[in-house]
Amino acid sequence: MRLPRDLSSAELIQTLKALGYRSTRQTGSHIRLMTDQHGEHHITIPQHNSLRIGTLSAILSDIADHFEMSREALTKNLFEKS
């Protein structure tokens, strides 16, 4: 599945709530998220109106590694409309 274009950090954070991520702090223009599902995991997301594809890809790869699934499966789970 193709990664979404023009996805804002706010939209990504809202989407990641389905995986149990919640905002823990913000330093400057970076927001730190944490989940306790499948063990504790932290990620940092830059607060931009439109995330670059490479940045989004790296964030999703990190999350997929934590949940022990492929990035494609994670992307499909998060962004495919039913």
PEDA-V808476 format. One record per pair of residues at least 24 apart in sequence whose C-alpha atoms are under 7 Angstrom apart, sorted by the first residue. I is the first residue (numbers start at 1). J is the second residue. D is the distance in whole Angstrom. If there is no record, write none. Layout:
i/j/d
I/J/D
I/J/D
This chain:
i/j/d
1/72/6
1/75/7
1/76/6
6/50/5
6/51/7
7/50/5
7/51/6
8/48/6
8/49/5
8/50/4
8/51/6
9/45/7
9/46/7
9/47/5
9/48/6
9/49/6
9/50/7
9/51/6
15/78/7
38/67/7
